[in-house]
Amino acid sequence: GISASLLDEITRASKDAADEAFAGATRTLKDEATRANVAIGTGVTLIEAEGFPPDQIAATSRLADFVAFARAPDTVPSGDHTSLEETLLRAHRPVLLAPPYHVKTVGTKVAILWDGSNTAAVAVVAALPFLKTASAVTIVHGRTDLGSDKTIRELEESLTLRGIQSTRHVVEAGRKADGPLLAEVVQRIDAD
């Protein structure tokens, strides 16, 4: 078994790493809010929660406009995508994959990861304010997902009724519509 002192050391190291990550996220949020001339708490909030990240993200994002994730630089392995995947499936909120560098525009080129599910539909409806102001909207789908031609046409018609033009981006047949796929396609189509 593991000794109590070793378990305590592991717990302390994990807490220290989490505290350091939160402090870094807080600094970044303050810097970016200052750069954008937005007051923290009046539209931008950073929430600290303890527990299994996907559960906490789903629970704390229920009333959020969207959920933001940092996107790793191309040279850094993407690592664990569990939180991103679970947010896509459970939070029912639009997801912003923020690049690892400062950008001048956000939301001008939007990607919708579409699988035809009710979860995807709810997220699209929640994202309508962002989609209406975007200059390009791309529907990303796989041929073998729930996102058959029928549901894709329904989505396109729904967007068109709202004055939103879209294009399609098909991924390899049978490829699972998940976090790593979304991150890959967002970079490929230069979505911001």
Steps between C-alpha positions, in 0.01 A plus 500: 500500500587867496620656821302787651796736461540419129126546443517834685795608285317407178188687616705809593686495166171472311350789696810713441487430126129584488557823696781598263283428193211704644733790579630491142146489360403793723799704377416421137133589552592833660751581225256415219208679670717810535610473137134470388385771743253261669443499876533157661169399656293705255511250218817303564536260789753237603356229722706275725343168591621178656415155372506305175550774236234385251238486776599842633504661155155363414360614835653848508441585135124451496432875495811607310490650151778262399784288641858586406787252476862578431628342180854370530769630264561277198833391648345380827323163519127551541481288814173406669190604309253350749384838634452642152312192378277487805425871470403455136268213599364610838518875552266592212697822454704638212871428542778746415839341431735788575839493330818511710576855381325837486265538204343809350168336419281244671194345347537624144556145369288253695501119486196295603583140589175335389387148576126557468436447872272705721809611693653643182170671411472661844859626476436644151191685623701634795772612258265689266613846619859404409401334173304805384806724528748253349631558149537124440320201654621147424301189590746222583358149478587138438306292250429220748400715799139575590554808279356342186428711193146554631606652833773704332245640252270579794782688671589687181133596447467614861811717468385640163162598652698707748711662226808287572680350202711188560731256328568132573825335598488120489742297710608145423219247504472330835715758682359566845371855550693585816729757660817407310311510171355842577841640597653361181227635270489841670869539418458364146219740405656787698194552720545765763 
